[in-house]
């Protein structure tokens, strides 16, 4: 992982640690693995939302305008949920067409990263709205999705730097 922001790096390290522990625990109990995968899926989406909001807040702080920073923070915390590719692209587009264009060039809408992100968010929503009866993801699946999603944070960090 090449995210340099200490906060984002720390949050991602938490996920990595949890994924490693869950893989070990799930090796002996498939049902436990499915439940851990569900829990970690929800956690990943929350961490992504938090890290994206953090990166945007870091960018806004560069303006030196606390009122604008407060406004952007409140708007993001109220509006920015389920961070799929289109929502991230739209958020960047609200700041700058250049930001949005760079994101589209670096993270394809149809690419592996966007697909993994959509899968994680969709599975989180299924869990929240349908329930646990449909738990089919494994810790290995979630780990694969997560590793394909991290480059999105890396790109956002570059764009918003």
C-alpha positions in Angstrom: 0.0 0.0 0.0 1.4 3.4 -1.0 -1.0 5.7 0.8 1.1 8.2 2.6 -1.5 10.1 4.7 -1.0 8.7 8.2 -4.7 8.7 9.0 -5.7 6.8 5.9 -2.7 4.5 6.2 -3.7 3.7 9.8 -7.3 2.9 8.9 -6.2 0.7 6.1 -3.7 -1.1 8.4 -6.6 -1.8 10.7 -8.5 -3.5 7.9 -5.4 -5.5 6.8 -4.9 -6.8 10.4 -8.5 -7.7 10.7 -8.5 -9.5 7.4 -5.5 -11.5 8.4 -7.0 -12.5 11.7 -10.3 -13.4 10.1 -8.6 -15.6 7.6 -7.0 -17.6 10.4 -10.2 -17.9 12.4 -12.4 -18.7 9.3 -10.1 -21.6 8.3 -11.7 -23.8 10.9 -15.3 -22.6 10.7 -17.0 -21.6 7.4 -20.0 -20.1 9.0 -17.8 -18.0 11.3 -15.9 -17.0 8.1 -19.1 -15.9 6.4 -20.1 -13.8 9.4 -16.7 -12.2 9.7 -16.8 -11.5 5.9 -20.1 -9.7 6.4 -18.8 -7.7 9.3 -15.6 -6.7 7.5 -17.6 -5.7 4.4 -19.6 -3.2 6.4 -16.4 -2.0 8.1 -14.6 -1.5 4.8 -17.4 0.6 3.4 -17.4 2.8 6.6 -13.6 3.1 6.5 -13.7 4.1 2.8 -16.3 6.8 3.5 -14.3 8.0 6.4 -11.0 8.1 4.5 -12.4 9.8 1.5 -14.0 12.4 3.7 -10.6 12.8 5.5 -8.8 13.3 2.2 -11.3 15.9 1.0 -11.0 17.7 4.4 -7.2 17.7 4.1 -7.6 19.3 0.7 -10.1 21.9 2.0 -7.8 22.8 4.9 -5.3 24.0 2.3 -7.6 27.0 1.6 -7.1 28.2 5.2 -10.8 29.0 5.3 -12.3 27.3 8.4 -15.9 28.2 7.5 -15.6 26.5 4.1 -14.0 23.5 5.8 -16.9 23.3 8.2 -19.4 23.5 5.4 -17.7 20.9 3.2 -17.3 18.6 6.2 -21.0 18.8 7.1 -22.2 18.3 3.5 -20.0 15.3 3.1 -21.1 13.7 6.3 -24.7 14.1 5.3 -24.5 13.2 1.6 -21.6 10.9 1.0 -22.7 7.3 1.5 -22.0 4.1 -0.4 -18.9 5.3 -2.1 -19.2 3.6 -5.5 -17.2 4.9 -8.5 -19.9 7.2 -9.8 -20.4 8.9 -6.4 -16.6 9.4 -6.0 -16.4 10.8 -9.6 -19.3 13.1 -9.0 -17.8 14.4 -5.7 -14.6 15.2 -7.5 -16.5 16.8 -10.3 -18.1 19.2 -7.8 -14.6 20.4 -7.0 -13.1 20.4 -10.5 -13.7 18.9 -13.9 -9.9 18.3 -13.9 -10.2 16.2 -10.7 -13.0 14.2 -12.2 -11.1 13.7 -15.5 -8.0 12.5 -13.7 -9.9 10.1 -11.6 -11.6 8.6 -14.7 -8.3 8.3 -16.4 -6.7 6.6 -13.4 -9.6 4.4 -12.2 -11.8 3.1 -15.0 -15.5 2.9 -14.5 -15.4 -0.6 -15.8 -12.1 -1.6 -14.2 -11.2 -4.0 -11.5 -11.1 -1.4 -8.8 -14.6 0.0 -9.6 -16.0 -3.5 -9.9 -14.6 -4.5 -6.5 -15.9 -1.3 -4.9 -19.4 -2.0 -6.3 -19.3 -5.6 -5.0 -18.3 -4.5 -1.5 -21.0 -1.8 -1.4 -23.6 -4.0 -2.9 -22.9 -6.8 -0.4 -23.0 -4.3 2.5 -26.4 -3.1 1.3 -27.7 -6.6 0.9 -26.6 -7.4 4.4 -28.3 -4.3 5.8 -31.5 -4.6 3.8 -32.0 -8.3 3.2 -30.3 -9.8 6.2 -27.8 -12.5 7.0 -29.7 -15.4 5.4 -27.8 -14.8 2.1 -24.2 -14.8 3.5 -22.1 -16.3 0.8 -19.0 -14.2 0.7 -15.8 -15.5 2.2 -13.0 -13.7 4.0 -10.9 -14.5 0.9 -13.5 -12.8 -1.3 -13.5 -9.7 0.9 -9.7 -9.6 1.0 -9.5 -9.7 -2.8 -12.1 -6.9 -3.1 -10.3 -4.8 -0.5 -6.9 -5.1 -2.2 -8.5 -4.1 -5.5 -10.1 -1.0 -3.8 -7.0 0.4 -2.0 -5.7 1.9 -5.3 -8.8 4.1 -5.3 -7.6 5.7 -2.1 -4.1 6.0 -3.5 -5.4 7.9 -6.6 -7.7 10.1 -4.5 -4.7 11.0 -2.3 -2.7 12.0 -5.5 -5.5 14.0 -7.0 -6.4 15.9 -3.8 -2.7 16.5 -2.8 
